[in-house]
Amino acid sequence: MDAKVLRRQKIRYRIRKNIAGSNQKPRLSVFRSNNDIYVQLIDDNNGKTLAAASTKDKDITAQKGTKIEKSKLVGATIARKASELGISTAVFDRSGYLYHGRVKAVADGAREGGLQF
């Protein structure tokens, strides 16, 4: 494996040691690929994904803009889905990525959508 991937994996495990999501306060997990960004609300107690959103969703793909702007839309979408499920708070899991750029944009979009970390 690539050294960068291994480094991120170690950071990811370190973060996951300290945070876990429940049914009332799920974990907002972020995965960032080169082109897209994916987020999930995860209940770790039952091992279930409660809601998910990504830049591959039809309404977000139709939008024009930079990857950061689309990431903010993904954050707003996951916040809307969470409020439909009656969830107002979550634990943010940056998955070993720096809290910067697209990851930060997702967090900002989710906060503006009414989700609290």
Backbone bond lengths (Angstrom), bond angles and torsions (degrees), N, CA, C in turn:
res aa  C-N    CA-C-N  psi(-1)  N-CA   C-N-CA  omega(-1)  CA-C   N-CA-C  phi
1 M - - - 1.457 - - 1.528 110.68 -
2 D 1.267 114.14 152.77 1.461 123.51 178.98 1.538 110.30 -66.08
3 A 1.313 117.90 144.44 1.473 121.93 -177.68 1.524 111.63 -62.03
4 K 1.328 116.62 -36.60 1.474 121.12 -179.66 1.531 110.72 -65.29
5 V 1.341 115.67 -41.08 1.463 121.06 179.29 1.531 110.32 -65.45
6 L 1.329 116.53 -43.08 1.465 120.81 179.49 1.531 110.99 -62.99
7 R 1.326 116.07 -41.71 1.465 120.69 179.11 1.526 110.19 -60.83
8 R 1.344 116.67 -45.87 1.463 120.93 179.42 1.532 110.54 -63.60
9 Q 1.336 116.16 -38.15 1.465 121.13 179.26 1.532 110.66 -61.18
10 K 1.329 116.81 -44.03 1.466 121.43 178.59 1.526 110.89 -62.18
11 I 1.338 115.68 -45.12 1.467 120.14 179.44 1.524 109.50 -62.64
12 R 1.353 115.72 -41.25 1.463 120.76 -179.82 1.525 111.38 -59.66
13 Y 1.323 116.46 -45.98 1.463 120.73 179.77 1.531 111.03 -64.23
14 R 1.335 116.48 -37.91 1.456 121.22 179.10 1.533 110.54 -63.43
15 I 1.324 116.04 -42.41 1.470 121.01 178.99 1.529 110.02 -66.10
16 R 1.346 116.39 -46.30 1.473 121.38 -175.99 1.528 112.82 -66.39
17 K 1.333 116.79 -21.48 1.462 120.36 177.78 1.527 110.02 -64.52
18 N 1.351 115.54 -31.92 1.461 120.56 -173.72 1.515 115.16 -99.49
19 I 1.324 118.29 -18.61 1.460 118.52 -178.56 1.517 111.47 -123.40
20 A 1.309 115.26 146.64 1.464 121.75 175.96 1.515 107.77 -150.58
21 G 1.313 115.84 147.12 1.456 120.39 -179.26 1.509 111.57 -98.87
22 S 1.322 115.65 148.29 1.461 121.03 175.87 1.527 108.02 -118.50
23 N 1.315 116.49 -176.99 1.461 120.84 179.77 1.526 110.88 -67.38
24 Q 1.339 116.86 -38.73 1.466 121.12 -179.46 1.524 112.10 -80.65
25 K 1.343 116.62 -34.19 1.468 121.98 -178.29 1.527 108.45 -130.43
26 P 1.345 117.13 81.07 1.461 120.10 -176.16 1.523 113.13 -73.14
27 R 1.323 114.66 167.00 1.460 121.62 178.29 1.522 108.31 -90.59
28 L 1.328 116.88 126.92 1.459 122.02 176.87 1.527 107.44 -93.30
29 S 1.327 115.93 98.87 1.455 121.96 -175.04 1.522 110.70 -95.69
30 V 1.328 116.45 136.12 1.460 122.61 -177.77 1.520 109.64 -113.46
31 F 1.335 117.16 134.14 1.464 121.39 169.92 1.515 107.41 -124.78
32 R 1.322 115.84 130.14 1.454 121.48 -176.46 1.526 109.53 -118.71
33 S 1.317 116.82 119.80 1.465 120.14 172.36 1.523 107.15 -103.43
34 N 1.322 117.92 -178.40 1.459 119.51 -178.50 1.523 112.22 -61.88
35 N 1.333 117.12 -39.16 1.460 120.37 -175.13 1.520 114.31 -104.42
36 D 1.310 117.25 -29.55 1.467 120.44 -171.93 1.516 111.61 -125.80
37 I 1.344 114.41 167.91 1.462 120.54 174.80 1.520 107.56 -135.26
38 Y 1.317 116.77 138.95 1.458 122.85 -176.47 1.518 108.33 -126.08
39 V 1.330 117.76 138.41 1.465 121.44 175.47 1.526 109.36 -130.76
40 Q 1.316 115.02 147.87 1.462 121.18 179.20 1.518 109.26 -137.76
41 L 1.326 116.14 144.70 1.462 121.49 168.58 1.523 105.99 -98.55
42 I 1.331 116.59 117.34 1.465 121.01 -171.62 1.522 110.96 -118.69
43 D 1.333 115.39 131.90 1.460 122.73 172.10 1.529 106.10 -96.44
44 D 1.339 116.35 103.68 1.474 120.07 -175.61 1.523 112.82 -73.37
45 N 1.329 117.82 -24.28 1.471 119.78 -179.95 1.519 111.05 -64.38
46 N 1.343 116.94 -40.66 1.462 121.13 -179.70 1.519 112.75 -102.92
47 G 1.344 116.87 -4.27 1.459 120.26 -179.57 1.515 112.77 65.83
48 K 1.333 117.20 39.33 1.458 121.17 -176.96 1.525 111.65 -122.09
49 T 1.330 116.31 143.20 1.460 121.64 172.24 1.521 106.99 -89.55
50 L 1.343 115.99 120.99 1.458 120.89 -177.35 1.522 111.76 -84.51
51 A 1.330 117.46 -37.51 1.463 121.97 179.19 1.520 108.73 -156.32
52 A 1.314 115.81 155.94 1.467 120.39 179.16 1.519 109.80 -146.26
53 A 1.321 115.53 153.73 1.466 121.43 175.82 1.523 107.92 -151.70
54 S 1.316 116.20 153.26 1.458 120.05 177.62 1.514 110.12 -156.28
55 T 1.330 115.39 171.71 1.459 120.17 177.83 1.527 110.66 -73.13
56 K 1.322 118.05 -5.75 1.465 121.34 176.91 1.519 111.97 -85.86
57 D 1.341 118.39 -9.14 1.465 121.17 176.77 1.527 109.15 -60.74
58 K 1.340 116.19 144.24 1.465 120.89 -174.60 1.527 113.96 -57.06
59 D 1.334 116.70 -44.22 1.474 119.54 -176.88 1.530 111.94 -67.55
60 I 1.335 117.89 -29.55 1.468 121.14 -179.72 1.537 110.40 -84.49
61 T 1.328 117.66 -37.24 1.460 121.38 178.46 1.529 110.46 -62.18
62 A 1.330 116.94 -34.21 1.464 121.78 -178.90 1.527 112.35 -68.65
63 Q 1.341 117.09 -20.72 1.465 121.14 -177.86 1.529 110.66 -75.17
64 K 1.304 114.85 147.71 1.461 120.28 172.69 1.529 107.62 -96.29
65 G 1.314 116.94 150.70 1.459 119.82 176.91 1.510 111.93 145.39
66 T 1.324 114.71 178.02 1.458 120.38 -179.42 1.526 110.01 -77.58
67 K 1.326 115.33 171.08 1.465 120.12 179.02 1.531 110.56 -64.31
68 I 1.342 116.86 -33.74 1.467 120.38 179.38 1.525 110.35 -67.02
69 E 1.329 117.00 -42.34 1.471 120.81 178.62 1.525 110.81 -63.41
70 K 1.330 116.35 -40.46 1.467 120.39 178.68 1.529 110.60 -67.74
71 S 1.336 116.65 -35.25 1.464 120.54 178.17 1.524 110.71 -63.01
72 K 1.325 116.02 -38.27 1.465 120.52 178.36 1.530 109.90 -64.29
73 L 1.332 116.62 -38.98 1.468 120.98 176.68 1.533 111.14 -63.75
74 V 1.336 116.51 -37.92 1.471 120.83 177.76 1.528 109.47 -62.42
75 G 1.352 116.96 -42.53 1.464 121.18 177.42 1.514 111.69 -60.82
76 A 1.338 116.75 -42.83 1.468 121.03 179.15 1.529 110.63 -65.56
77 T 1.344 116.75 -38.01 1.468 121.41 179.66 1.519 111.35 -65.07
78 I 1.342 117.11 -44.16 1.474 119.72 -179.45 1.523 110.19 -67.47
79 A 1.335 117.49 -33.50 1.464 120.60 177.51 1.528 110.34 -66.08
80 R 1.332 115.96 -40.42 1.471 119.89 178.76 1.532 110.52 -64.56
81 K 1.335 116.57 -43.57 1.469 120.56 179.10 1.527 110.56 -63.91
82 A 1.340 116.49 -37.60 1.469 120.61 178.90 1.518 110.51 -64.94
83 S 1.329 117.20 -43.20 1.472 119.55 -179.15 1.521 110.96 -66.07
84 E 1.349 117.57 -32.10 1.466 120.68 175.40 1.526 111.14 -65.21
85 L 1.339 116.08 -31.09 1.468 120.98 177.77 1.529 111.87 -84.93
86 G 1.334 117.05 -4.45 1.459 121.23 -178.86 1.517 113.55 81.82
87 I 1.322 117.21 25.77 1.464 122.12 179.88 1.526 108.36 -105.89
88 S 1.346 115.82 127.50 1.469 118.72 -179.02 1.525 112.31 -115.02
89 T 1.341 117.55 -19.46 1.466 120.16 179.55 1.525 110.22 -124.64
90 A 1.327 115.53 152.21 1.462 121.30 178.45 1.518 109.06 -149.11
91 V 1.330 115.91 166.58 1.459 122.20 175.41 1.522 105.80 -107.16
92 F 1.331 117.99 123.53 1.464 120.87 -176.73 1.521 110.73 -82.80
93 D 1.331 116.08 126.05 1.461 122.73 179.10 1.526 107.89 -116.80
94 R 1.331 116.51 106.57 1.463 120.29 -176.81 1.528 112.33 -81.72
95 S 1.310 117.89 -0.84 1.471 124.07 173.54 1.519 114.24 55.56
96 G 1.317 117.91 35.04 1.458 120.73 176.68 1.510 114.18 86.61
97 Y 1.332 118.03 -4.24 1.465 120.23 176.96 1.521 108.58 -84.67
98 L 1.333 116.18 153.29 1.455 119.51 175.74 1.528 109.30 -67.69
99 Y 1.320 116.14 143.16 1.468 120.62 178.14 1.521 107.16 -77.76
100 H 1.339 114.99 81.82 1.450 121.04 -171.73 1.524 107.44 -164.75
101 G 1.306 118.19 151.30 1.455 121.12 174.22 1.506 113.30 66.56
102 R 1.347 116.29 -124.24 1.465 121.02 -175.02 1.519 112.81 -67.45
103 V 1.338 117.39 -35.61 1.472 120.74 179.43 1.529 109.58 -65.55
104 K 1.322 116.43 -42.85 1.469 121.54 177.76 1.530 110.29 -65.52
105 A 1.332 117.11 -37.87 1.462 121.52 179.74 1.526 111.04 -63.24
106 V 1.338 117.21 -39.31 1.470 120.80 176.65 1.526 109.82 -61.97
107 A 1.344 116.45 -45.93 1.460 121.08 -179.42 1.534 110.75 -62.09
108 D 1.333 116.32 -43.88 1.468 120.58 179.74 1.520 111.20 -63.80
109 G 1.338 116.79 -43.43 1.466 121.10 178.82 1.516 111.56 -62.46
110 A 1.338 116.68 -39.88 1.472 120.65 179.30 1.529 110.81 -67.85
111 R 1.328 116.36 -39.89 1.485 120.10 177.91 1.521 110.69 -63.53
112 E 1.344 116.22 -44.19 1.471 119.74 178.88 1.511 111.19 -64.14
113 G 1.342 116.69 -29.68 1.450 121.11 177.65 1.523 113.45 -76.81
114 G 1.327 117.19 -5.95 1.460 120.80 175.63 1.516 115.33 107.02
115 L 1.324 118.35 4.82 1.472 121.02 178.51 1.528 108.52 -87.12
116 Q 1.320 116.60 136.60 1.467 120.52 -179.66 1.509 110.37 -108.79
117 F 1.348 115.89 139.49 1.481 120.44 175.94 1.506 108.40 -111.13
